[in-house]
Amino acid sequence: MAYATTNPPVLITQGIAGFRIWKYESVDAATLVRVAGYFTNGWQLGMRANDIVFVTDTDSSNATTIHTVNSASSSGVDLTDGLAVGTTDTD
């Protein structure tokens, strides 16, 4: 799937100065979400370089990754490759 502006990242918290923390949920895998330009309206939403983004793939895997915003401009946002969080449940 492609990014839809009707399902934007949600701002979780914002400090007085510095980075923001975002949450994004989609059936798209992190390997798609992290690609430059995926968030077409990220700049307009307030995403900036060094912000943190939690991405959850809501398909059957429910995998969550943490990314930082590598760059942001009016043409789109680019996320770092990301770090997987708690994807193994052995019970």
PyMOL commands that set and color helices and strands:
alter all, ss='L'
color gray80, all
select helices_A, chain A and resi 30-33+42-45
alter helices_A, ss='H'
color red, helices_A
select strands_A, chain A and resi 10-14+20-26+52-57+64-73+76-79+83-85
alter strands_A, ss='S'
color yellow, strands_A
deselect
rebuild
show_as cartoon
